[in-house]
């Protein structure tokens, strides 16, 4: 009886090939990106509001003295 040794590289090649086959068989897993349904006007709309409470809080906290 001949004992065959299995090398680490051969095992990794088999695992990699089977993973590639599993991905192609299951079909595309990529969904449509959320930004694809937004118009160009919506993409260019200004979202920064200087008077918002978050922006005011940011600048207030940054005025704290450094240690």
CHARMM internal coordinates of N, CA and C (Angstrom, degrees):
IC EDIT
DIST 1 N 1 CA 1.4408
DIST 1 CA 1 C 1.5252
ANGL 1 N 1 CA 1 C 108.68
DIST 1 C 2 N 1.3271
ANGL 1 CA 1 C 2 N 115.37
DIHE 1 N 1 CA 1 C 2 N 129.39
DIST 2 N 2 CA 1.4442
ANGL 1 C 2 N 2 CA 121.06
DIHE 1 CA 1 C 2 N 2 CA -178.63
DIST 2 CA 2 C 1.5272
ANGL 2 N 2 CA 2 C 108.94
DIHE 1 C 2 N 2 CA 2 C -97.36
DIST 2 C 3 N 1.3290
ANGL 2 CA 2 C 3 N 115.54
DIHE 2 N 2 CA 2 C 3 N 131.66
DIST 3 N 3 CA 1.4493
ANGL 2 C 3 N 3 CA 119.78
DIHE 2 CA 2 C 3 N 3 CA -179.46
DIST 3 CA 3 C 1.5322
ANGL 3 N 3 CA 3 C 108.30
DIHE 2 C 3 N 3 CA 3 C -97.67
DIST 3 C 4 N 1.3264
ANGL 3 CA 3 C 4 N 116.07
DIHE 3 N 3 CA 3 C 4 N 121.61
DIST 4 N 4 CA 1.4635
ANGL 3 C 4 N 4 CA 120.64
DIHE 3 CA 3 C 4 N 4 CA -179.91
DIST 4 CA 4 C 1.5222
ANGL 4 N 4 CA 4 C 108.95
DIHE 3 C 4 N 4 CA 4 C -96.92
DIST 4 C 5 N 1.3014
ANGL 4 CA 4 C 5 N 115.36
DIHE 4 N 4 CA 4 C 5 N 132.48
DIST 5 N 5 CA 1.4630
ANGL 4 C 5 N 5 CA 119.73
DIHE 4 CA 4 C 5 N 5 CA 177.34
DIST 5 CA 5 C 1.5228
ANGL 5 N 5 CA 5 C 109.31
DIHE 4 C 5 N 5 CA 5 C -93.32
DIST 5 C 6 N 1.3011
ANGL 5 CA 5 C 6 N 115.31
DIHE 5 N 5 CA 5 C 6 N 139.30
DIST 6 N 6 CA 1.4541
ANGL 5 C 6 N 6 CA 121.24
DIHE 5 CA 5 C 6 N 6 CA 177.78
DIST 6 CA 6 C 1.5211
ANGL 6 N 6 CA 6 C 107.31
DIHE 5 C 6 N 6 CA 6 C -104.63
DIST 6 C 7 N 1.3021
ANGL 6 CA 6 C 7 N 114.28
DIHE 6 N 6 CA 6 C 7 N 122.82
DIST 7 N 7 CA 1.4597
ANGL 6 C 7 N 7 CA 119.31
DIHE 6 CA 6 C 7 N 7 CA -178.50
DIST 7 CA 7 C 1.5202
ANGL 7 N 7 CA 7 C 110.19
DIHE 6 C 7 N 7 CA 7 C -86.48
DIST 7 C 8 N 1.3102
ANGL 7 CA 7 C 8 N 114.38
DIHE 7 N 7 CA 7 C 8 N 154.16
DIST 8 N 8 CA 1.4662
ANGL 7 C 8 N 8 CA 121.12
DIHE 7 CA 7 C 8 N 8 CA -179.33
DIST 8 CA 8 C 1.5269
ANGL 8 N 8 CA 8 C 110.85
DIHE 7 C 8 N 8 CA 8 C -59.38
DIST 8 C 9 N 1.3074
ANGL 8 CA 8 C 9 N 117.11
DIHE 8 N 8 CA 8 C 9 N -39.83
DIST 9 N 9 CA 1.4606
ANGL 8 C 9 N 9 CA 121.35
DIHE 8 CA 8 C 9 N 9 CA -179.06
DIST 9 CA 9 C 1.5306
ANGL 9 N 9 CA 9 C 111.22
DIHE 8 C 9 N 9 CA 9 C -62.27
DIST 9 C 10 N 1.3263
ANGL 9 CA 9 C 10 N 117.39
DIHE 9 N 9 CA 9 C 10 N -39.09
DIST 10 N 10 CA 1.4684
ANGL 9 C 10 N 10 CA 120.96
DIHE 9 CA 9 C 10 N 10 CA 179.42
DIST 10 CA 10 C 1.5293
ANGL 10 N 10 CA 10 C 110.71
DIHE 9 C 10 N 10 CA 10 C -66.38
DIST 10 C 11 N 1.3189
ANGL 10 CA 10 C 11 N 116.71
DIHE 10 N 10 CA 10 C 11 N -39.97
DIST 11 N 11 CA 1.4667
ANGL 10 C 11 N 11 CA 120.22
DIHE 10 CA 10 C 11 N 11 CA 179.14
DIST 11 CA 11 C 1.5204
ANGL 11 N 11 CA 11 C 110.23
DIHE 10 C 11 N 11 CA 11 C -64.20
DIST 11 C 12 N 1.3315
ANGL 11 CA 11 C 12 N 117.27
DIHE 11 N 11 CA 11 C 12 N -43.88
DIST 12 N 12 CA 1.4588
ANGL 11 C 12 N 12 CA 120.72
DIHE 11 CA 11 C 12 N 12 CA 179.86
DIST 12 CA 12 C 1.5230
ANGL 12 N 12 CA 12 C 112.13
DIHE 11 C 12 N 12 CA 12 C -65.94
DIST 12 C 13 N 1.3223
ANGL 12 CA 12 C 13 N 117.14
DIHE 12 N 12 CA 12 C 13 N -35.01
DIST 13 N 13 CA 1.4595
ANGL 12 C 13 N 13 CA 119.69
DIHE 12 CA 12 C 13 N 13 CA 177.35
DIST 13 CA 13 C 1.5238
ANGL 13 N 13 CA 13 C 110.80
DIHE 12 C 13 N 13 CA 13 C -65.37
DIST 13 C 14 N 1.3210
ANGL 13 CA 13 C 14 N 117.03
DIHE 13 N 13 CA 13 C 14 N -41.37
DIST 14 N 14 CA 1.4676
ANGL 13 C 14 N 14 CA 120.62
DIHE 13 CA 13 C 14 N 14 CA 179.74
DIST 14 CA 14 C 1.5254
ANGL 14 N 14 CA 14 C 110.04
DIHE 13 C 14 N 14 CA 14 C -66.26
DIST 14 C 15 N 1.3303
ANGL 14 CA 14 C 15 N 116.96
DIHE 14 N 14 CA 14 C 15 N -42.61
DIST 15 N 15 CA 1.4626
ANGL 14 C 15 N 15 CA 120.04
DIHE 14 CA 14 C 15 N 15 CA 179.18
DIST 15 CA 15 C 1.5272
ANGL 15 N 15 CA 15 C 111.14
DIHE 14 C 15 N 15 CA 15 C -64.16
DIST 15 C 16 N 1.3204
ANGL 15 CA 15 C 16 N 117.10
DIHE 15 N 15 CA 15 C 16 N -41.60
DIST 16 N 16 CA 1.4583
ANGL 15 C 16 N 16 CA 120.74
DIHE 15 CA 15 C 16 N 16 CA 179.30
DIST 16 CA 16 C 1.5165
ANGL 16 N 16 CA 16 C 112.12
DIHE 15 C 16 N 16 CA 16 C -65.40
DIST 16 C 17 N 1.3103
ANGL 16 CA 16 C 17 N 116.87
DIHE 16 N 16 CA 16 C 17 N -40.74
DIST 17 N 17 CA 1.4660
ANGL 16 C 17 N 17 CA 120.24
DIHE 16 CA 16 C 17 N 17 CA 179.75
DIST 17 CA 17 C 1.5189
ANGL 17 N 17 CA 17 C 110.89
DIHE 16 C 17 N 17 CA 17 C -67.58
DIST 17 C 18 N 1.3232
ANGL 17 CA 17 C 18 N 117.56
DIHE 17 N 17 CA 17 C 18 N -40.14
DIST 18 N 18 CA 1.4620
ANGL 17 C 18 N 18 CA 119.72
DIHE 17 CA 17 C 18 N 18 CA -179.38
DIST 18 CA 18 C 1.5224
ANGL 18 N 18 CA 18 C 111.07
DIHE 17 C 18 N 18 CA 18 C -69.93
DIST 18 C 19 N 1.3205
ANGL 18 CA 18 C 19 N 118.13
DIHE 18 N 18 CA 18 C 19 N -32.77
DIST 19 N 19 CA 1.4588
ANGL 18 C 19 N 19 CA 120.78
DIHE 18 CA 18 C 19 N 19 CA 177.07
DIST 19 CA 19 C 1.5253
ANGL 19 N 19 CA 19 C 110.11
DIHE 18 C 19 N 19 CA 19 C -67.91
DIST 19 C 20 N 1.3120
ANGL 19 CA 19 C 20 N 117.58
DIHE 19 N 19 CA 19 C 20 N -39.68
DIST 20 N 20 CA 1.4591
ANGL 19 C 20 N 20 CA 121.10
DIHE 19 CA 19 C 20 N 20 CA 177.74
DIST 20 CA 20 C 1.5101
ANGL 20 N 20 CA 20 C 112.10
DIHE 19 C 20 N 20 CA 20 C -64.05
DIST 20 C 21 N 1.3199
ANGL 20 CA 20 C 21 N 116.15
DIHE 20 N 20 CA 20 C 21 N -39.16
DIST 21 N 21 CA 1.4636
ANGL 20 C 21 N 21 CA 120.17
DIHE 20 CA 20 C 21 N 21 CA 178.32
DIST 21 CA 21 C 1.5149
ANGL 21 N 21 CA 21 C 110.31
DIHE 20 C 21 N 21 CA 21 C -67.58
DIST 21 C 22 N 1.3240
ANGL 21 CA 21 C 22 N 117.76
DIHE 21 N 21 CA 21 C 22 N -39.93
DIST 22 N 22 CA 1.4633
ANGL 21 C 22 N 22 CA 121.27
DIHE 21 CA 21 C 22 N 22 CA -179.65
DIST 22 CA 22 C 1.5185
ANGL 22 N 22 CA 22 C 111.41
DIHE 21 C 22 N 22 CA 22 C -63.14
DIST 22 C 23 N 1.3166
ANGL 22 CA 22 C 23 N 117.66
DIHE 22 N 22 CA 22 C 23 N -37.50
DIST 23 N 23 CA 1.4662
ANGL 22 C 23 N 23 CA 120.88
DIHE 22 CA 22 C 23 N 23 CA -179.91
DIST 23 CA 23 C 1.5167
ANGL 23 N 23 CA 23 C 110.26
DIHE 22 C 23 N 23 CA 23 C -69.59
DIST 23 C 24 N 1.3139
ANGL 23 CA 23 C 24 N 118.01
DIHE 23 N 23 CA 23 C 24 N -41.21
DIST 24 N 24 CA 1.4629
ANGL 23 C 24 N 24 CA 119.75
DIHE 23 CA 23 C 24 N 24 CA -178.39
DIST 24 CA 24 C 1.5232
ANGL 24 N 24 CA 24 C 111.53
DIHE 23 C 24 N 24 CA 24 C -72.66
DIST 24 C 25 N 1.3250
ANGL 24 CA 24 C 25 N 117.87
DIHE 24 N 24 CA 24 C 25 N -30.49
DIST 25 N 25 CA 1.4608
ANGL 24 C 25 N 25 CA 120.41
DIHE 24 CA 24 C 25 N 25 CA -179.63
DIST 25 CA 25 C 1.5194
ANGL 25 N 25 CA 25 C 110.70
DIHE 24 C 25 N 25 CA 25 C -74.40
DIST 25 C 26 N 1.3225
ANGL 25 CA 25 C 26 N 117.32
DIHE 25 N 25 CA 25 C 26 N -37.93
DIST 26 N 26 CA 1.4631
ANGL 25 C 26 N 26 CA 120.24
DIHE 25 CA 25 C 26 N 26 CA -176.24
DIST 26 CA 26 C 1.5220
ANGL 26 N 26 CA 26 C 112.13
DIHE 25 C 26 N 26 CA 26 C -71.45
DIST 26 C 27 N 1.2939
ANGL 26 CA 26 C 27 N 118.56
DIHE 26 N 26 CA 26 C 27 N -16.35
DIST 27 N 27 CA 1.4572
ANGL 26 C 27 N 27 CA 121.50
DIHE 26 CA 26 C 27 N 27 CA 178.02
DIST 27 CA 27 C 1.5066
ANGL 27 N 27 CA 27 C 111.90
DIHE 26 C 27 N 27 CA 27 C 94.56
DIST 27 C 28 N 1.3162
ANGL 27 CA 27 C 28 N 116.25
DIHE 27 N 27 CA 27 C 28 N -179.86
DIST 28 N 28 CA 1.4642
ANGL 27 C 28 N 28 CA 119.50
DIHE 27 CA 27 C 28 N 28 CA -177.88
DIST 28 CA 28 C 1.5230
ANGL 28 N 28 CA 28 C 110.85
DIHE 27 C 28 N 28 CA 28 C -69.90
DIST 28 C 29 N 1.3261
ANGL 28 CA 28 C 29 N 115.50
DIHE 28 N 28 CA 28 C 29 N 130.36
DIST 29 N 29 CA 1.4505
ANGL 28 C 29 N 29 CA 121.11
DIHE 28 CA 28 C 29 N 29 CA -180.00
DIST 29 CA 29 C 1.5259
ANGL 29 N 29 CA 29 C 111.65
DIHE 28 C 29 N 29 CA 29 C -102.95
DIST 29 C 30 N 1.3269
ANGL 29 CA 29 C 30 N 116.41
DIHE 29 N 29 CA 29 C 30 N 0.18
DIST 30 N 30 CA 1.4541
ANGL 29 C 30 N 30 CA 120.77
DIHE 29 CA 29 C 30 N 30 CA -176.47
DIST 30 CA 30 C 1.5255
ANGL 30 N 30 CA 30 C 108.45
DIHE 29 C 30 N 30 CA 30 C -85.80
DIST 30 C 31 N 1.3351
ANGL 30 CA 30 C 31 N 114.94
DIHE 30 N 30 CA 30 C 31 N 127.32
DIST 31 N 31 CA 1.4560
ANGL 30 C 31 N 31 CA 119.59
DIHE 30 CA 30 C 31 N 31 CA 176.70
DIST 31 CA 31 C 1.5187
ANGL 31 N 31 CA 31 C 109.86
DIHE 30 C 31 N 31 CA 31 C -95.50
DIST 31 C 32 N 1.2911
ANGL 31 CA 31 C 32 N 115.11
DIHE 31 N 31 CA 31 C 32 N 165.67
DIST 32 N 32 CA 1.4550
ANGL 31 C 32 N 32 CA 119.87
DIHE 31 CA 31 C 32 N 32 CA 178.44
DIST 32 CA 32 C 1.5264
ANGL 32 N 32 CA 32 C 108.62
DIHE 31 C 32 N 32 CA 32 C -67.38
DIST 32 C 33 N 1.3188
ANGL 32 CA 32 C 33 N 116.16
DIHE 32 N 32 CA 32 C 33 N 135.59
DIST 33 N 33 CA 1.4594
ANGL 32 C 33 N 33 CA 120.50
DIHE 32 CA 32 C 33 N 33 CA -179.03
DIST 33 CA 33 C 1.5233
ANGL 33 N 33 CA 33 C 110.16
DIHE 32 C 33 N 33 CA 33 C -67.75
DIST 33 C 34 N 1.3139
ANGL 33 CA 33 C 34 N 116.33
DIHE 33 N 33 CA 33 C 34 N 149.23
DIST 34 N 34 CA 1.4552
ANGL 33 C 34 N 34 CA 120.73
DIHE 33 CA 33 C 34 N 34 CA -176.85
DIST 34 CA 34 C 1.5282
ANGL 34 N 34 CA 34 C 111.90
DIHE 33 C 34 N 34 CA 34 C -65.30
DIST 34 C 35 N 1.3160
ANGL 34 CA 34 C 35 N 118.14
DIHE 34 N 34 CA 34 C 35 N -31.71
DIST 35 N 35 CA 1.4653
ANGL 34 C 35 N 35 CA 121.34
DIHE 34 CA 34 C 35 N 35 CA -177.41
DIST 35 CA 35 C 1.5245
ANGL 35 N 35 CA 35 C 112.54
DIHE 34 C 35 N 35 CA 35 C -76.14
DIST 35 C 36 N 1.3275
ANGL 35 CA 35 C 36 N 118.46
DIHE 35 N 35 CA 35 C 36 N -10.93
DIST 36 N 36 CA 1.4613
ANGL 35 C 36 N 36 CA 119.87
DIHE 35 CA 35 C 36 N 36 CA -177.78
DIST 36 CA 36 C 1.5214
ANGL 36 N 36 CA 36 C 112.61
DIHE 35 C 36 N 36 CA 36 C -68.62
DIST 36 C 37 N 1.3255
ANGL 36 CA 36 C 37 N 118.29
DIHE 36 N 36 CA 36 C 37 N -26.08
DIST 37 N 37 CA 1.4546
ANGL 36 C 37 N 37 CA 121.30
DIHE 36 CA 36 C 37 N 37 CA -177.65
DIST 37 CA 37 C 1.5123
ANGL 37 N 37 CA 37 C 113.15
DIHE 36 C 37 N 37 CA 37 C -89.46
DIST 37 C 38 N 1.3209
ANGL 37 CA 37 C 38 N 118.87
DIHE 37 N 37 CA 37 C 38 N 1.31
DIST 38 N 38 CA 1.4556
ANGL 37 C 38 N 38 CA 122.18
DIHE 37 CA 37 C 38 N 38 CA -177.05
DIST 38 CA 38 C 1.5290
ANGL 38 N 38 CA 38 C 109.61
DIHE 37 C 38 N 38 CA 38 C -95.22
DIST 38 C 39 N 1.3240
ANGL 38 CA 38 C 39 N 115.18
DIHE 38 N 38 CA 38 C 39 N 138.37
DIST 39 N 39 CA 1.4621
ANGL 38 C 39 N 39 CA 119.36
DIHE 38 CA 38 C 39 N 39 CA -179.31
DIST 39 CA 39 C 1.5231
ANGL 39 N 39 CA 39 C 110.21
DIHE 38 C 39 N 39 CA 39 C -73.13
DIST 39 C 40 N 1.3377
ANGL 39 CA 39 C 40 N 115.36
DIHE 39 N 39 CA 39 C 40 N 166.59
DIST 40 N 40 CA 1.4598
ANGL 39 C 40 N 40 CA 120.62
DIHE 39 CA 39 C 40 N 40 CA -179.93
DIST 40 CA 40 C 1.5264
ANGL 40 N 40 CA 40 C 111.52
DIHE 39 C 40 N 40 CA 40 C -64.70
DIST 40 C 41 N 1.3402
ANGL 40 CA 40 C 41 N 116.26
DIHE 40 N 40 CA 40 C 41 N -35.14
DIST 41 N 41 CA 1.4672
ANGL 40 C 41 N 41 CA 119.17
DIHE 40 CA 40 C 41 N 41 CA 178.08
DIST 41 CA 41 C 1.5201
ANGL 41 N 41 CA 41 C 110.80
DIHE 40 C 41 N 41 CA 41 C -63.34
DIST 41 C 42 N 1.2935
ANGL 41 CA 41 C 42 N 117.00
DIHE 41 N 41 CA 41 C 42 N -42.25
DIST 42 N 42 CA 1.4558
ANGL 41 C 42 N 42 CA 121.77
DIHE 41 CA 41 C 42 N 42 CA -179.91
DIST 42 CA 42 C 1.5229
ANGL 42 N 42 CA 42 C 111.46
DIHE 41 C 42 N 42 CA 42 C -65.47
DIST 42 C 43 N 1.3277
ANGL 42 CA 42 C 43 N 116.76
DIHE 42 N 42 CA 42 C 43 N -35.12
DIST 43 N 43 CA 1.4592
ANGL 42 C 43 N 43 CA 120.51
DIHE 42 CA 42 C 43 N 43 CA 179.13
DIST 43 CA 43 C 1.5241
ANGL 43 N 43 CA 43 C 111.79
DIHE 42 C 43 N 43 CA 43 C -67.31
DIST 43 C 44 N 1.3221
ANGL 43 CA 43 C 44 N 116.84
DIHE 43 N 43 CA 43 C 44 N -33.07
DIST 44 N 44 CA 1.4602
ANGL 43 C 44 N 44 CA 121.12
DIHE 43 CA 43 C 44 N 44 CA -175.52
DIST 44 CA 44 C 1.5286
ANGL 44 N 44 CA 44 C 113.15
DIHE 43 C 44 N 44 CA 44 C -92.08
DIST 44 C 45 N 1.3032
ANGL 44 CA 44 C 45 N 117.01
DIHE 44 N 44 CA 44 C 45 N -2.26
DIST 45 N 45 CA 1.4607
ANGL 44 C 45 N 45 CA 121.13
DIHE 44 CA 44 C 45 N 45 CA -177.41
DIST 45 CA 45 C 1.5340
ANGL 45 N 45 CA 45 C 111.03
DIHE 44 C 45 N 45 CA 45 C -64.86
DIST 45 C 46 N 1.3209
ANGL 45 CA 45 C 46 N 116.10
DIHE 45 N 45 CA 45 C 46 N 138.85
DIST 46 N 46 CA 1.4618
ANGL 45 C 46 N 46 CA 120.56
DIHE 45 CA 45 C 46 N 46 CA 179.11
DIST 46 CA 46 C 1.5241
ANGL 46 N 46 CA 46 C 109.34
DIHE 45 C 46 N 46 CA 46 C -72.19
DIST 46 C 47 N 1.3195
ANGL 46 CA 46 C 47 N 116.48
DIHE 46 N 46 CA 46 C 47 N 129.95
DIST 47 N 47 CA 1.4552
ANGL 46 C 47 N 47 CA 121.07
DIHE 46 CA 46 C 47 N 47 CA -178.87
DIST 47 CA 47 C 1.5244
ANGL 47 N 47 CA 47 C 112.05
DIHE 46 C 47 N 47 CA 47 C -112.12
DIST 47 C 48 N 1.3222
ANGL 47 CA 47 C 48 N 117.50
DIHE 47 N 47 CA 47 C 48 N -12.31
DIST 48 N 48 CA 1.4552
ANGL 47 C 48 N 48 CA 121.79
DIHE 47 CA 47 C 48 N 48 CA -179.38
DIST 48 CA 48 C 1.5181
ANGL 48 N 48 CA 48 C 108.91
DIHE 47 C 48 N 48 CA 48 C -78.77
DIST 48 C 49 N 1.3168
ANGL 48 CA 48 C 49 N 115.72
DIHE 48 N 48 CA 48 C 49 N 126.04
DIST 49 N 49 CA 1.4567
ANGL 48 C 49 N 49 CA 120.87
DIHE 48 CA 48 C 49 N 49 CA 177.29
DIST 49 CA 49 C 1.5156
ANGL 49 N 49 CA 49 C 107.95
DIHE 48 C 49 N 49 CA 49 C -124.51
DIST 49 C 50 N 1.3244
ANGL 49 CA 49 C 50 N 116.19
DIHE 49 N 49 CA 49 C 50 N 109.81
DIST 50 N 50 CA 1.4654
ANGL 49 C 50 N 50 CA 120.94
DIHE 49 CA 49 C 50 N 50 CA -174.16
DIST 50 CA 50 C 1.5179
ANGL 50 N 50 CA 50 C 112.62
DIHE 49 C 50 N 50 CA 50 C -66.51
DIST 50 C 51 N 1.3164
ANGL 50 CA 50 C 51 N 117.98
DIHE 50 N 50 CA 50 C 51 N -24.57
DIST 51 N 51 CA 1.4607
ANGL 50 C 51 N 51 CA 120.56
DIHE 50 CA 50 C 51 N 51 CA -177.74
DIST 51 CA 51 C 1.5247
ANGL 51 N 51 CA 51 C 113.10
DIHE 50 C 51 N 51 CA 51 C -91.06
DIST 51 C 52 N 1.3219
ANGL 51 CA 51 C 52 N 117.86
DIHE 51 N 51 CA 51 C 52 N 3.40
DIST 52 N 52 CA 1.4583
ANGL 51 C 52 N 52 CA 119.06
DIHE 51 CA 51 C 52 N 52 CA -178.55
DIST 52 CA 52 C 1.5197
ANGL 52 N 52 CA 52 C 110.66
DIHE 51 C 52 N 52 CA 52 C -71.27
DIST 52 C 53 N 1.3070
ANGL 52 CA 52 C 53 N 116.32
DIHE 52 N 52 CA 52 C 53 N 155.00
DIST 53 N 53 CA 1.4652
ANGL 52 C 53 N 53 CA 120.94
DIHE 52 CA 52 C 53 N 53 CA -176.95
DIST 53 CA 53 C 1.5243
ANGL 53 N 53 CA 53 C 111.71
DIHE 52 C 53 N 53 CA 53 C -65.55
DIST 53 C 54 N 1.3345
ANGL 53 CA 53 C 54 N 117.70
DIHE 53 N 53 CA 53 C 54 N -32.30
DIST 54 N 54 CA 1.4635
ANGL 53 C 54 N 54 CA 120.29
DIHE 53 CA 53 C 54 N 54 CA 179.62
DIST 54 CA 54 C 1.5190
ANGL 54 N 54 CA 54 C 111.30
DIHE 53 C 54 N 54 CA 54 C -65.91
DIST 54 C 55 N 1.3339
ANGL 54 CA 54 C 55 N 116.87
DIHE 54 N 54 CA 54 C 55 N -42.64
DIST 55 N 55 CA 1.4602
ANGL 54 C 55 N 55 CA 120.92
DIHE 54 CA 54 C 55 N 55 CA -179.41
DIST 55 CA 55 C 1.5208
ANGL 55 N 55 CA 55 C 109.94
DIHE 54 C 55 N 55 CA 55 C -68.41
DIST 55 C 56 N 1.3109
ANGL 55 CA 55 C 56 N 117.03
DIHE 55 N 55 CA 55 C 56 N -42.74
DIST 56 N 56 CA 1.4613
ANGL 55 C 56 N 56 CA 120.28
DIHE 55 CA 55 C 56 N 56 CA 178.53
DIST 56 CA 56 C 1.5261
ANGL 56 N 56 CA 56 C 111.28
DIHE 55 C 56 N 56 CA 56 C -62.85
DIST 56 C 57 N 1.3209
ANGL 56 CA 56 C 57 N 117.14
DIHE 56 N 56 CA 56 C 57 N -40.14
DIST 57 N 57 CA 1.4594
ANGL 56 C 57 N 57 CA 121.39
DIHE 56 CA 56 C 57 N 57 CA 178.01
DIST 57 CA 57 C 1.5326
ANGL 57 N 57 CA 57 C 110.75
DIHE 56 C 57 N 57 CA 57 C -64.51
DIST 57 C 58 N 1.3213
ANGL 57 CA 57 C 58 N 117.52
DIHE 57 N 57 CA 57 C 58 N -39.64
DIST 58 N 58 CA 1.4661
ANGL 57 C 58 N 58 CA 121.45
DIHE 57 CA 57 C 58 N 58 CA 178.73
DIST 58 CA 58 C 1.5200
ANGL 58 N 58 CA 58 C 110.87
DIHE 57 C 58 N 58 CA 58 C -59.16
DIST 58 C 59 N 1.3316
ANGL 58 CA 58 C 59 N 117.00
DIHE 58 N 58 CA 58 C 59 N -49.11
DIST 59 N 59 CA 1.4531
ANGL 58 C 59 N 59 CA 119.68
DIHE 58 CA 58 C 59 N 59 CA -178.69
DIST 59 CA 59 C 1.5283
ANGL 59 N 59 CA 59 C 111.91
DIHE 58 C 59 N 59 CA 59 C -70.18
DIST 59 C 60 N 1.3159
ANGL 59 CA 59 C 60 N 117.63
DIHE 59 N 59 CA 59 C 60 N -32.94
DIST 60 N 60 CA 1.4529
ANGL 59 C 60 N 60 CA 120.86
DIHE 59 CA 59 C 60 N 60 CA 177.43
DIST 60 CA 60 C 1.5211
ANGL 60 N 60 CA 60 C 110.50
DIHE 59 C 60 N 60 CA 60 C -64.03
DIST 60 C 61 N 1.3127
ANGL 60 CA 60 C 61 N 117.25
DIHE 60 N 60 CA 60 C 61 N -44.20
DIST 61 N 61 CA 1.4644
ANGL 60 C 61 N 61 CA 121.56
DIHE 60 CA 60 C 61 N 61 CA -179.07
DIST 61 CA 61 C 1.5242
ANGL 61 N 61 CA 61 C 110.78
DIHE 60 C 61 N 61 CA 61 C -68.16
DIST 61 C 62 N 1.3156
ANGL 61 CA 61 C 62 N 117.82
DIHE 61 N 61 CA 61 C 62 N -35.57
DIST 62 N 62 CA 1.4609
ANGL 61 C 62 N 62 CA 120.66
DIHE 61 CA 61 C 62 N 62 CA -179.27
DIST 62 CA 62 C 1.5272
ANGL 62 N 62 CA 62 C 112.58
DIHE 61 C 62 N 62 CA 62 C -72.86
DIST 62 C 63 N 1.3152
ANGL 62 CA 62 C 63 N 118.37
DIHE 62 N 62 CA 62 C 63 N -12.46
DIST 63 N 63 CA 1.4548
ANGL 62 C 63 N 63 CA 120.50
DIHE 62 CA 62 C 63 N 63 CA 175.60
DIST 63 CA 63 C 1.5185
ANGL 63 N 63 CA 63 C 111.92
DIHE 62 C 63 N 63 CA 63 C -83.18
DIST 63 C 64 N 1.3351
ANGL 63 CA 63 C 64 N 117.75
DIHE 63 N 63 CA 63 C 64 N -6.73
DIST 64 N 64 CA 1.4678
ANGL 63 C 64 N 64 CA 120.08
DIHE 63 CA 63 C 64 N 64 CA 178.04
DIST 64 CA 64 C 1.5248
ANGL 64 N 64 CA 64 C 109.61
DIHE 63 C 64 N 64 CA 64 C -60.20
DIST 64 C 65 N 1.3277
ANGL 64 CA 64 C 65 N 117.71
DIHE 64 N 64 CA 64 C 65 N 144.50
DIST 65 N 65 CA 1.4579
ANGL 64 C 65 N 65 CA 118.84
DIHE 64 CA 64 C 65 N 65 CA 178.60
DIST 65 CA 65 C 1.5219
ANGL 65 N 65 CA 65 C 111.24
DIHE 64 C 65 N 65 CA 65 C -68.14
DIST 65 C 66 N 1.3190
ANGL 65 CA 65 C 66 N 116.74
DIHE 65 N 65 CA 65 C 66 N 143.87
DIST 66 N 66 CA 1.4606
ANGL 65 C 66 N 66 CA 120.49
DIHE 65 CA 65 C 66 N 66 CA 179.20
DIST 66 CA 66 C 1.5218
ANGL 66 N 66 CA 66 C 109.17
DIHE 65 C 66 N 66 CA 66 C -80.13
DIST 66 C 67 N 1.2965
ANGL 66 CA 66 C 67 N 116.58
DIHE 66 N 66 CA 66 C 67 N 152.03
DIST 67 N 67 CA 1.4698
ANGL 66 C 67 N 67 CA 121.21
DIHE 66 CA 66 C 67 N 67 CA -177.49
DIST 67 CA 67 C 1.5057
ANGL 67 N 67 CA 67 C 111.56
DIHE 66 C 67 N 67 CA 67 C -80.65
END
COOR INIT
IC SEED 1 N 1 CA 1 C
IC BUILD
